[in-house]
Amino acid sequence: MSEIKQLAVDELLKALNELLEAERAGARVTLESLKDLSIPEYRPLINDIQQDEVRWCKMLMGIIRSYDSLPSSNTGNFYEKAMAIADLNERLVFINRGQAWVVKRLKALIPLVSDQNVVNKLTEMLEAHVLNINRVEELFN
């Protein structure tokens, strides 16, 4: 049986900052979407996603700081792409693709992390993203 490679700290920090930038973009997109919400029935769902995105930003910043590193202050380019989509339904579909991108990244990252506390936090983040993806999909089915 081959041993699974563990990430070096600098590689882990790079991956965590990439996720942070994506989550920050998601938090901004959902906040802006709430401000000019054209479909009031979507408010609870978008609000929940927005709160999750903020929560994961805080969690990722905490992990990054725990390694005596400064979290990135950048916002991922997902923000501009999502905000260019005027139709709320289409924007939600795009947000869901962003959530799926995070899930994919987390599934690849988690097995490479040696710190069980970090694994637990990232697993919780993964599960929340899957839940949000399912909620958006249910909205359109």
Disulfide bonds with the S-S distance in Angstrom:
none
